[in-house]
């Protein structure tokens, strides 16, 4: 039986924990999280609540439980060097070292990496360390631009003209804000197309893709409202998306392969973990929006719900560089993930309110996110509370299953009803047909 340390406590970590526990080798799970997750706690032998940025405490816990390896879930501990700290005491991680995690923690690092090594996918962009030239570059882009904070912002650091920014003045104000926070800001052209997530297992030499997923950042139906960490996702039974071509997926895969190789050359270290490319299908191909150095949330719920194989063997293959020798697959089913979130989320979410969940219907998996489990039930903690994964032979079947499950939740919550519906997906398909003159 393998002993595994899991760092993190969200729905993403809940599905990782469940997938580890399904290993035929057996898995004794030890968890270091920032809060109690009832789903993860039920699967673990020992659960330590601490501060994810307190690596002394993390190291002390890791020494105590003596695990074979660690799996680091969230972005902040990865960016801050949790894998480095664990390696200091002899524990390897599925999760890249700090210098490699710049792929996510610094937008400018990644743009420069693609440019330096001639990797396709970059939009027009410039990196600024002060405000000189920012306004003129925005006008050069025809006032169609994106302002990106350089560091980690929980999926909320990107603002787009015409969507989040109503004027050039607002764009300049946000650029100043980004400069004050991180000392640099990325300004780039506004891409027109459809976004998709392609996550890959990477051991440095080998890149193996997971099913493609589309995320929905906006809080409300119709892609309206403020950006969130992600209200839900879907993936089709063929592991692609209805608006993508095989050539699109091949191009995105090739970018990740080249980025993994470029990282090795640039920093002299091997990337071991999840490489999550946020891409956009545009009129003339594929562009890279950004990379994340870990599983997406909710995307992990889609893909790991379909995983068939020994996940511990896969993790060990990533760590040892033998990913090509591990056999696994993903079921050929459609998945639709919908998050139940507190009323007022994301700007002024209700906290401390009680919710209840009755029996979840067949064909659906449920993963706890930001909830507080007390003796008398579940209470909202202020962020995305519970993720439901509807599964089926078709997207329609999976979407209906997710809706049936959400109907079992009672309390001051809401969700996006349109994720995975035929009407919304058809809008994506029609958009790409117009863009590509199909």
C-alpha positions in Angstrom: 0.0 0.0 0.0 1.4 3.4 -1.0 1.4 6.4 1.3 0.6 9.6 -0.4 0.6 13.2 0.9 -2.1 15.4 -0.7 -1.8 19.2 -0.4 -5.0 21.2 -0.7 -8.7 21.0 0.3 -11.0 22.0 -2.6 -13.2 20.0 -5.0 -10.2 19.5 -7.2 -8.3 17.8 -4.4 -11.4 15.8 -3.5 -11.5 14.2 -6.9 -7.7 13.7 -6.8 -8.1 12.0 -3.5 -10.8 9.7 -4.8 -8.8 8.8 -7.9 -5.7 8.0 -5.8 -7.8 5.8 -3.5 -9.1 3.8 -6.5 -5.6 2.5 -7.2 -5.4 -1.3 -7.1 -2.1 -0.9 -5.2 -4.0 0.6 -2.2 -3.5 4.1 -1.0 -3.1 5.5 2.5 -3.8 9.2 2.2 -2.4 12.0 4.3 -3.8 15.4 3.8 -2.5 18.9 4.5 -5.2 21.5 3.8 -6.2 25.0 4.7 -9.7 23.9 5.8 -11.6 20.7 6.5 -13.1 19.1 3.5 -15.6 16.4 4.6 -15.2 14.4 1.4 -11.4 14.3 1.5 -11.4 13.7 5.3 -13.5 10.6 4.9 -10.9 9.2 2.5 -7.8 10.1 4.6 -5.9 8.4 7.4 -4.7 11.7 8.8 -5.9 15.2 8.0 -3.9 18.3 9.1 -5.4 21.8 8.9 -2.7 24.4 8.4 -1.6 27.3 6.4 -0.7 26.3 2.8 2.0 28.9 2.7 3.6 27.6 5.9 6.2 25.3 4.5 7.9 24.6 7.9 4.6 23.2 9.1 4.1 21.3 5.8 7.6 19.8 6.1 7.0 18.8 9.8 3.7 17.0 8.8 5.5 15.3 5.9 8.3 14.1 8.1 5.7 12.7 10.6 3.7 10.7 8.1 6.6 9.6 5.9 4.9 9.3 2.5 6.2 7.9 -0.8 5.3 11.0 -2.8 3.2 14.1 -2.6 0.5 15.5 -4.9 0.2 19.3 -4.7 -3.2 20.6 -5.9 -3.5 24.4 -5.7 -1.6 27.1 -7.6 -0.2 29.1 -4.7 1.8 26.4 -2.9 3.2 25.2 -6.3 4.2 28.8 -7.2 5.8 29.4 -3.8 7.9 26.3 -3.9 6.1 23.5 -2.0 7.7 20.9 -4.3 11.2 22.2 -3.6 10.6 22.2 0.2 9.3 18.6 0.1 12.2 17.5 -2.1 14.6 18.9 0.6 13.3 16.1 2.9 13.3 13.4 0.3 9.7 13.5 -0.8 9.2 13.9 -4.6 6.0 15.6 -5.9 3.5 15.6 -8.7 3.8 19.3 -9.1 6.7 21.3 -10.6 9.5 23.0 -8.8 9.2 26.7 -8.2 11.4 27.8 -11.1 9.3 25.8 -13.5 6.0 27.0 -11.9 6.8 30.4 -13.3 4.9 29.0 -16.3 1.8 29.9 -14.3 3.0 32.4 -11.7 4.4 34.8 -14.3 2.5 35.6 -17.5 5.5 37.5 -18.8 7.8 34.5 -18.3 5.6 32.3 -20.4 5.1 34.9 -23.2 8.9 35.5 -23.3 9.5 31.7 -23.3 7.4 31.1 -26.4 9.0 34.1 -28.1 12.6 33.1 -27.3 12.2 29.5 -28.5 10.0 30.2 -31.6 7.0 28.3 -30.2 3.7 29.2 -32.0 0.7 30.5 -30.2 1.6 33.9 -28.9 -0.7 36.8 -29.6 0.8 40.3 -30.2 2.0 41.4 -26.8 4.3 43.7 -24.8 5.5 43.5 -21.2 5.8 46.8 -19.3 7.5 47.6 -16.0 6.1 51.1 -15.9 3.3 53.1 -17.7 5.6 54.5 -20.4 4.3 53.3 -23.8 1.2 51.4 -22.4 -1.4 53.8 -23.9 0.3 54.0 -27.3 0.5 50.2 -27.5 -3.2 49.9 -26.6 -4.0 52.3 -29.5 -1.6 50.3 -31.8 -3.9 47.3 -31.0 -6.9 49.3 -32.2 -8.2 49.7 -28.6 -8.9 45.9 -28.7 -6.7 44.7 -25.9 -6.2 42.6 -22.8 -4.5 43.6 -19.6 -3.0 40.7 -17.6 -1.7 40.8 -14.1 1.7 39.1 -14.0 1.2 37.0 -10.9 -1.5 34.6 -9.5 -4.9 36.1 -9.2 -7.2 33.1 -8.7 -8.4 33.1 -12.3 -9.5 36.8 -12.0 -6.4 38.7 -13.1 -7.3 39.2 -16.8 -9.4 42.0 -18.0 -10.6 42.4 -21.6 -11.6 45.6 -23.4 -15.3 45.8 -24.2 -16.0 43.1 -21.6 -14.4 44.1 -18.3 -12.9 47.4 -19.4 -15.3 50.0 -20.8 -12.7 52.6 -21.9 -9.0 53.1 -22.5 -8.9 55.0 -19.2 -10.2 52.0 -17.3 -7.6 49.8 -19.0 -4.8 52.2 -18.0 -6.1 52.3 -14.4 -6.0 48.5 -14.3 -2.5 48.4 -15.8 -1.4 50.8 -13.0 -3.0 48.5 -10.4 -1.1 45.5 -11.9 2.2 47.4 -11.9 1.7 48.3 -8.2 1.0 44.7 -7.3 3.7 42.9 -9.2 6.0 45.5 -10.9 5.1 44.4 -14.4 2.0 44.0 -16.6 1.3 42.3 -19.9 -0.7 44.0 -22.6 -1.8 41.9 -25.5 -4.1 41.8 -28.5 -7.7 40.7 -27.8 -8.3 37.4 -29.4 -11.6 36.5 -31.0 -12.6 32.8 -30.9 -13.6 30.0 -28.5 -11.6 29.1 -25.4 -10.8 25.5 -24.4 -8.6 23.7 -21.8 -6.2 21.0 -22.7 -4.5 19.5 -19.6 -1.6 17.1 -20.0 0.4 14.8 -17.8 4.1 15.7 -18.2 7.2 13.9 -16.9 9.7 16.2 -18.8 10.2 14.0 -21.8 6.6 12.8 -22.4 3.3 14.7 -22.8 0.0 12.8 -22.6 -3.2 14.7 -23.1 -6.4 14.4 -21.2 -9.9 15.0 -22.6 -10.5 18.6 -23.8 -12.8 20.7 -21.6 -14.5 24.1 -21.9 -14.7 26.3 -18.7 -17.2 29.1 -18.0 -15.7 31.9 -16.0 -18.7 34.3 -15.9 -21.0 34.0 -12.9 -24.4 34.2 -14.7 -26.2 32.5 -17.6 -25.4 33.8 -21.0 -21.8 34.5 -20.0 -22.8 37.6 -18.0 -21.6 39.0 -14.7 -18.2 39.1 -13.0 -15.4 36.5 -13.5 -15.2 33.6 -11.1 -12.8 30.7 -10.5 -15.1 28.8 -12.9 -18.8 28.0 -12.6 -18.7 24.8 -14.6 -17.3 22.9 -17.5 -18.2 20.2 -20.1 -16.3 17.7 -22.2 -17.8 15.6 -25.0 -17.7 11.8 -25.3 -15.1 11.9 -28.1 -12.8 13.8 -25.7 -12.9 16.9 -28.0 -15.4 19.8 -28.1 -18.1 20.3 -30.8 -16.4 23.5 -32.2 -12.8 22.0 -32.4 -11.1 20.1 -35.3 -8.5 17.4 -34.9 -6.0 19.9 -36.3 -6.8 22.3 -33.4 -6.1 19.6 -30.8 -2.9 18.6 -32.6 -1.7 22.2 -32.7 -2.4 22.7 -28.9 -0.7 19.4 -28.1 2.4 20.4 -30.1 2.6 23.8 -28.3 2.7 21.9 -24.9 5.3 19.5 -26.1 7.5 22.4 -27.3 7.0 24.4 -24.0 8.0 21.4 -21.9 11.2 21.0 -23.9 11.9 24.8 -23.8 11.5 24.9 -20.0 14.2 22.2 -19.7 16.5 24.3 -21.8 15.7 27.6 -20.1 16.0 26.6 -16.4 17.8 23.2 -16.5 15.1 21.4 -14.6 12.6 18.8 -15.6 8.9 19.6 -15.4 7.0 16.9 -13.5 3.2 17.4 -13.0 0.2 18.7 -14.8 0.6 21.2 -17.6 -2.8 22.9 -18.3 -3.0 25.0 -21.4 -5.7 27.5 -21.8 -6.1 27.9 -25.5 -8.3 29.8 -27.9 -9.4 28.6 -31.3 -9.3 31.6 -33.6 -9.9 32.3 -37.3 -6.6 31.0 -38.5 -5.6 28.4 -35.9 -4.8 28.2 -32.1 -3.4 30.8 -29.7 -2.2 30.3 -26.2 -4.0 32.3 -23.5 -2.0 31.0 -20.6 -0.6 28.0 -18.8 -1.4 26.7 -15.4 1.0 24.4 -13.5 -1.7 22.1 -12.0 -5.1 20.6 -12.6 -7.9 23.1 -13.4 -10.8 23.4 -11.1 -13.5 22.5 -12.3 -11.7 20.7 -15.2 -10.1 18.1 -12.9 -13.7 16.9 -12.0 -14.5 16.2 -15.7 -11.3 14.3 -16.6 -10.7 12.3 -13.4 -14.3 11.2 -13.2 -13.5 9.4 -16.5 -10.1 8.0 -15.5 -9.6 4.3 -15.8 -6.3 2.9 -14.6 -3.9 3.0 -11.7 -3.5 6.7 -10.8 -0.7 6.0 -8.3 1.3 4.2 -11.1 0.6 7.3 -13.3 1.9 9.6 -10.6 5.0 7.5 -10.1 5.5 7.5 -13.8 5.5 11.3 -13.9 8.0 11.4 -11.0 10.4 8.8 -12.5 10.2 10.0 -16.1 8.5 6.8 -17.2 5.1 8.1 -18.1 5.3 6.4 -21.5 5.3 3.0 -19.7 2.1 3.5 -17.8 -1.2 2.4 -19.4 -4.5 4.2 -18.7 -7.5 5.6 -20.5 -10.5 7.8 -20.1 -14.0 6.6 -20.5 -15.7 7.7 -23.7 -18.5 9.6 -22.0 -19.7 13.2 -21.9 -19.3 15.1 -18.7 -21.0 18.3 -17.5 -19.8 19.9 -14.2 -21.9 22.6 -12.5 -20.9 24.4 -9.3 -23.4 25.4 -6.6 -22.2 28.7 -5.2 -23.4 31.0 -2.4 -25.8 33.8 -3.3 -23.8 37.0 -3.9 -20.8 35.0 -5.3 -18.2 36.1 -6.2 -18.3 39.8 -5.0 -20.3 39.5 -1.8 -21.0 35.8 -1.1 -23.1 34.6 1.8 -21.1 32.9 4.4 -22.1 30.7 7.4 -25.5 29.8 5.9 -26.6 26.2 6.2 -27.2 24.1 3.1 -28.4 20.5 2.8 -28.0 17.9 0.1 -30.3 14.9 -0.3 -29.4 11.7 -2.1 -27.4 12.4 -5.3 -29.0 10.6 -8.3 -27.2 7.8 -10.2 -24.9 8.9 -13.0 -23.6 11.9 -11.0 -20.6 12.4 -8.8 -20.4 15.1 -6.1 -17.3 16.8 -4.8 -17.1 19.2 -1.9 -15.4 22.6 -2.4 -15.7 25.5 0.0 -18.0 24.1 2.7 -17.7 23.9 6.5 -18.8 20.5 7.9 -20.2 20.9 11.4 -22.0 18.4 13.6 -25.4 19.6 12.4 -24.6 19.7 8.7 -22.9 21.8 6.0 -22.3 25.5 6.0 -21.2 27.8 3.2 -17.7 29.2 3.5 -18.0 31.9 0.8 -16.6 30.3 -2.4 -17.7 27.6 -4.8 -19.4 25.1 -2.5 -20.1 21.8 -4.3 -19.3 20.5 -7.8 -21.6 18.0 -9.5 -20.4 15.9 -12.4 -23.2 14.7 -14.7 -22.1 11.8 -16.9 -23.7 10.3 -19.9 -23.5 9.0 -23.5 -24.2 12.5 -24.8 -23.8 16.0 -23.5 -27.6 16.4 -23.2 -27.7 13.3 -21.0 -24.8 14.5 -18.8 -26.3 18.1 -18.5 -29.7 16.8 -17.4 -28.0 14.5 -14.8 -26.1 17.5 -13.4 -29.3 19.5 -13.1 -31.1 16.7 -11.4 -28.3 16.5 -8.8 -28.4 20.3 -8.2 -32.1 20.1 -7.4 -31.2 18.1 -4.3 -29.4 21.1 -2.8 -31.4 23.4 -0.5 -30.1 26.7 0.8 -29.1 30.2 -0.4 -27.2 29.1 -3.4 -27.3 29.4 -7.2 -25.7 27.9 -10.3 -25.4 28.4 -14.0 -28.2 26.5 -15.7 -26.9 27.0 -19.2 -23.6 25.1 -19.0 -23.6 22.1 -21.2 -26.9 22.9 -22.8 -27.4 22.4 -26.5 -28.3 26.1 -27.0 -25.1 27.4 -25.5 -22.9 24.8 -27.2 -24.6 25.6 -30.6 -23.7 29.3 -30.1 -20.0 28.2 -29.7 -20.2 26.1 -32.9 -22.0 28.9 -34.9 -19.4 31.4 -33.7 -16.5 29.3 -35.0 -18.3 28.6 -38.3 -18.6 32.4 -38.9 -15.0 33.0 -37.9 -13.6 30.4 -40.1 -16.1 30.9 -43.0 -17.3 27.3 -42.8 
